[in-house]
């Protein structure tokens, strides 16, 4: 018997809204920032890398829980990648010539984006795990 339940429309909407809000705010901040283009590229790359690694980590953890084989090397790389993205953002913020409020803004937008990406991926997986006729 499956324990999967289709996520509610409200949770799906909230997840997508949080992802768009977090990533959109981060990107709007970069667009308007008074920093060199290469620094903007660094933060953009970290956002994309962080989103990908967080989704990959969530999928790997869920696969393991459901008994789907995940190699230890890939599982470890997912953890290292997610940690590296967060650490690199922290290092970038530490060294950035931004006000504390700007640093906090980027940190919170980044964290919201990663969390929301995991929630969106969970919703997609939960929705696809339920046969169409059972929904």
Secondary structure, DSSP 8 states (H G I E B T S, - for coil): --------HHHHHHHHHHHHHHHHHHHHHHHH--S-HHHHHHHHHHHHHHHHHHHHHHHHHHHHHTT----HHHHHHHHHHHHHHHHHHHHHHHHS---HHHHHHHHHHHHHHHHHHHHHHHHHHHHHHS-GGG-
